Amino acid sequence: PDERLGAPDLMREVSNLRRQLLDAPAQSLERLLDPNGDRSVSSEEFVAFLPQFNLDVPQLQAGALYEQMAQFMKQNPLTVDSTVLCLAIMSRDPPPVNRWSPMAEKIGSEISRAGKSYAWAFRYWDTDKDGYLSLDELQMGLQQLPATCHYCRPALAALLAKHDPMATNKVSVSDFMACLDSINKQLETR
């Protein structure tokens, strides 16, 4: 590949990766990012991760992308959770404000207030460990947070459907994190 890959081409490849990750189970994504299981993602692991998705990103550019993510998150090496968050929000326009936005913001705020990352909440609430959150798992998880325990099932079903592009009645870790994305609050809990 051409080492002079420009920013627009790099962002196109990152967008391609994000689209491929939309339906990826959380455990598979974590194993690919962190093959040695130490809960961190080194630059080398990140550079080795990208070709697994047939992306045309030269190693030099992949390394630079990793360094930008590390600077943004103020971590080096990156944690798995921080890497997943960066991949979930990179090259994605902010979701449009809709009637479910306040609910998503409240859920994200409560997770942050509890001192947890979105990825941690996702893994904890994924009780069947299939790498996705079902409506039941989301509802049970939200019942553990004081400010979200009152959300009714139909409202949660509508929120889930809004962020379930594959119409599977489940949400991937990438979609969950993008749905709740409030980057300033997320950075405060690292």
C-alpha positions in Angstrom: 0.0 0.0 0.0 1.0 3.6 -0.6 2.6 5.1 2.6 1.3 8.5 1.5 -2.3 7.7 2.2 -4.0 11.0 2.7 -6.4 11.9 5.5 -9.6 11.5 3.5 -8.5 8.1 2.4 -7.5 7.1 5.9 -10.9 8.3 7.2 -12.6 6.4 4.5 -10.8 3.2 5.6 -11.6 3.9 9.3 -15.3 4.4 8.3 -15.1 1.1 6.5 -13.7 -0.5 9.7 -16.5 1.1 11.8 -19.1 -0.2 9.5 -17.6 -3.7 9.7 -17.6 -3.6 13.5 -21.3 -2.6 13.8 -22.3 -6.2 14.0 -19.2 -7.6 15.7 -19.6 -9.4 19.0 -17.8 -7.7 21.8 -15.7 -10.7 22.8 -14.4 -11.2 19.2 -13.5 -7.5 18.9 -11.6 -7.6 22.2 -9.7 -10.8 21.3 -8.7 -9.2 18.0 -7.6 -6.0 19.6 -5.9 -7.6 22.6 -4.6 -11.0 21.5 -2.3 -11.4 24.6 -5.3 -10.7 27.0 -3.5 -8.0 29.1 -6.5 -5.5 28.7 -4.4 -3.0 26.8 -3.8 -2.4 23.1 -0.3 -1.6 22.1 0.6 0.2 18.9 1.8 -3.1 17.5 -1.5 -4.8 18.3 -3.5 -2.0 16.7 -1.4 -2.0 13.6 -1.8 -5.8 13.3 -5.6 -5.5 14.0 -6.4 -3.3 10.9 -5.4 -5.8 8.1 -7.7 -8.4 9.6 -10.6 -6.3 8.1 -9.0 -6.0 4.7 -8.3 -2.3 5.2 -5.8 -0.5 3.0 -4.0 1.4 5.8 -0.2 1.5 5.6 1.6 0.5 8.9 3.0 4.0 9.2 -0.5 5.6 9.0 -1.9 3.0 11.3 0.8 3.8 13.9 0.1 7.5 13.6 -3.7 6.8 14.0 -2.9 4.9 17.2 -0.8 7.7 18.5 -3.6 10.2 17.8 -6.0 8.0 19.7 -3.5 7.6 22.6 -3.1 11.4 22.8 -6.8 12.0 22.7 -7.5 9.5 25.5 -4.3 10.5 27.4 -3.2 6.8 27.6 -0.3 4.9 26.1 -0.9 2.0 25.8 -4.6 2.4 25.3 -7.0 0.2 27.3 -9.2 -2.1 25.3 -12.2 0.0 26.4 -10.6 3.3 25.2 -9.7 1.7 21.9 -13.3 0.4 21.4 -14.6 3.9 22.3 -12.3 5.6 19.7 -13.3 3.1 17.0 -17.0 3.6 17.8 -16.9 7.3 17.5 -14.3 7.8 14.8 -15.4 9.2 11.5 -19.0 9.1 12.6 -21.2 12.1 12.5 -22.9 12.8 15.8 -26.3 11.1 15.9 -29.1 13.5 15.1 -31.0 14.7 18.1 -34.3 12.8 18.3 -36.8 12.0 21.0 -34.6 9.3 22.4 -31.5 11.5 22.8 -32.3 12.6 26.4 -32.7 9.0 27.4 -29.4 7.9 25.8 -27.7 10.9 27.4 -29.1 10.1 30.8 -28.0 6.4 30.5 -24.5 7.6 29.5 -24.4 10.1 32.3 -25.4 7.5 34.9 -22.8 5.0 33.7 -20.1 7.7 33.9 -21.4 8.8 37.4 -21.0 5.2 38.6 -17.3 5.6 37.5 -17.5 3.0 34.8 -16.8 3.0 31.1 -19.5 2.3 28.5 -17.6 -0.8 27.4 -17.5 -2.0 31.0 -21.2 -1.6 31.4 -21.8 -3.4 28.1 -19.7 -6.4 29.2 -21.3 -6.5 32.6 -24.8 -6.3 31.3 -24.2 -8.8 28.5 -25.2 -11.7 30.9 -25.4 -14.4 28.2 -21.9 -13.3 26.9 -22.9 -13.5 23.3 -21.3 -10.1 22.6 -24.5 -8.2 22.2 -27.1 -6.5 24.5 -30.6 -7.7 24.1 -33.6 -5.7 25.3 -33.8 -7.8 28.5 -30.1 -7.3 29.3 -30.4 -3.6 28.7 -33.4 -3.3 30.9 -31.8 -5.4 33.7 -28.7 -3.4 33.5 -30.5 -0.1 33.7 -32.4 -1.2 36.8 -29.1 -1.2 38.6 -28.7 2.6 38.1 -30.9 4.8 40.3 -31.8 7.4 37.7 -32.6 4.9 34.9 -34.3 2.1 36.8 -37.8 3.5 35.9 -37.4 3.3 32.1 -40.2 1.3 30.7 -39.8 -1.6 28.3 -41.5 0.0 25.3 -39.3 3.1 25.6 -36.2 0.9 25.8 -37.3 -1.2 22.9 -37.7 2.0 20.8 -34.2 3.3 21.9 -32.7 -0.1 21.0 -34.4 -0.2 17.6 -33.1 3.3 16.8 -29.6 2.1 17.3 -29.9 -1.4 15.9 -29.0 -1.0 12.2 -29.2 -4.7 11.4 -32.7 -5.1 13.0 -31.5 -8.0 15.2 -33.2 -6.8 18.4 -29.7 -6.6 19.9 -27.1 -3.9 19.9 -23.3 -4.3 19.4 -20.7 -2.8 21.6 -19.9 -0.2 18.9 -23.5 0.8 18.5 -24.1 0.9 22.3 -21.1 3.2 22.8 -22.0 5.4 19.9 -25.6 5.7 21.1 -24.4 6.8 24.5 -21.5 8.9 23.3 -20.9 11.9 25.4 -17.1 12.0 25.0 -16.5 14.7 27.7 -18.3 12.6 30.3 -16.6 9.4 29.1 -13.1 11.0 29.4 -13.9 12.1 33.0 -14.3 8.5 34.1 -11.0 7.0 32.7 
